[in-house]
Amino acid sequence: MTDQRIEGALDQAEGKIQKGFGNLTGDAKHKVEGAAKEAGGRAKAAYGRVIDGLDGIADRAPADLREPAKKGLEFARNKPLLTTGIIAGAAILLGGLGRKR
């Protein structure tokens, strides 16, 4: 289990508590901040699940590709926002190549 999954679960729980406190007291600021923290926790946990899945794929990769795959996964673990941006940029570029004009 990756650190992102654990941190995500903790953020989700903290967000739910904060949102519940906001609902209980009628404080809109706590409600919104709690909801945002909960959503961020869900996203972080989902990212961790993806990394865990890719770990299994890297372990089954051909022997000559295992080390580069593990290095790439380590980069993804250490820099999740940069990794997400790189993947999103690649998806936009590839999506544009397939579009008919």
C-alpha positions, 0 to 999 in steps of 0.5 A, a space after each residue: 500500500 502506497 503512502 498516497 493511499 494512507 494519506 488519502 484515507 486520512 485526509 478523507 476522514 479529516 474532511 468528513 469530520 470537518 464537514 460534519 462539524 460545519 454542518 453541526 455548527 452551521 459554519 459554511 467555511 468549515 463545510 466547504 473546507 471539509 468537503 474540499 479536503 475530503 475530495 482531495 483525499 479521495 483523489 490522493 487515494 485513487 492515485 495511490 491505487 493506480 501506483 499500486 496497480 502499476 507496481 504489479 505490472 512492473 513486477 511482471 515486465 520483461 527482465 530488461 524493462 523492470 528496472 526502468 519501470 521501477 524508476 518511473 514508478 519511483 518518480 511518480 510516487 515522489 512527484 504526483 502532481 508533476 506526473 499527473 500533469 505530464 500524463 494529462 499533457 500527453 493525453 491532450 497531445 495524443 487526443 489532438 493527433 487523432 482528431 479529424 479536421 
